[in-house]
Amino acid sequence: MQTASSIMSPIQWALKACEALMNKFEPEQLPPDRFHYHQGVFLSGMEKCWRQTGEQRLYDYMKGWVDSQILEDGSIKKFMSDELDDIQPGVLLFTLYEQTGDERYKKALHTLVPLLKSWPTNPSGGFWHKGHCPNQMWLDGLYMAGPIAVQFAKTFGDSDYFDMMAFQALLMEKHTKDPVTGLLYHGWDETKQAKWADPVTGLAPEFWGRAIGWYPVALLEMFEYMPEDHPDKEKLVTIVQDLLIALTKYQDPATGLWYQVVDKGDRPDNWHENSCTSLYVHAIAKAVRFGYLDAQYMEYAWKGYQGVIDTLKFDENGNVVIGNICIGTGIGDYAHYIARPTSENDLHGAGAFILMCAEMNLAAK
């Protein structure tokens, strides 16, 4: 395998990652075989590339996958209606509805998003992450439900969703934020029944890289649709600022990367993880673009971006290979996260990489 050089622009790297997956899978073959966030985050990145480049093949590929999942009557072929992970890819439907006017996409959105109005919650009103994880709030959940619900609110004029998702974000931060590090624990079980839950606080034991990444990425996506004068907006902006500034303290100065377990970079068995680094870089750069962080923070973003680029390789067919991606992971202890396998060109890892490159392309202009 050849290693990658860094002479390409961020959007060229994003396109390389899109092409690597397009060469591997026809759109309808993207795994898993259901409407799920693995495809959703990858295709969200692809959609941002399409908007920046106008390359029709990107739009057509995204539409190809969605059309393999949304039936003629607007119903969704296969999804888990009690898992937030299967709500997320609905974000792709807004663009397709806007571009085509096809009512199927609108109908599918009206199937997915209203589920949140009767979603099971913990005693404080926080969404369960999955039906088989009762009372468990995971940081990842804000990315799965927040952007789609807030865009739905703006598109279809249902402002309840602005309040609903602001409430979820605030509740999550209130209970998962560590006052010492400023980082957020992976999850919280108010009932303390989960096997990973601290018996006193109900908190997960560790700060897992990718989960922390989904949270600010979700909020910054939500801010694109949330009214500027929403009563919770200012508090949510402060949360993003505080979290991203806290994360800069844990960037590895040698490589620019962040660790699988964020605050334990001094442990010899901890390892650099590309998907969390990509999400943090994306969020820092976007927060700077929106004026929430000072431009000096781009130094961390460019260092992290270059750190990921430095890990890339090419296979024998010239496709870019993104490695050091932790596979899908539930909540556990330090040993659990450290033992997780890694994959190459995993959809949600490639999606995080493409999101990073699309945002850094805007920063480079």
Buried (B, 14 or more C-beta within 10 A) or exposed (E): EEEBEEEBBBBEBBBBBBBBBBEEBEBEEBEEEBBBBBBBBBBBBBBBBBEBBEBEBBBEBBBBBBBBBBEEEBEBEEBBEBBBBBBBBBBBBBBBBEEEEBEBBBBBBBBBBBBBEEBEBBEEEBBBBBEEBBBBBBBBBBBBBBBBBBBBBBBEEBEEBBEBBBBBBBBBBEBBBEEEBBBBBBBBBBEBEBEBBBEEBBBBBBBBBBBBBBBBBBBBBBBEBBEEEBEBBEEBBEBBBEBBBBBBEBBBEEBBBBBBBBBBBEEEEBBBBBBBBBBBBBBBBBBBBEEBBEEEBBEBBBBBBBBBBBBBBBBEEEBBBBBBBBEBBBBBEBEBBBEBEBBBBBBBBBBBBBBBBBBBBBBEE
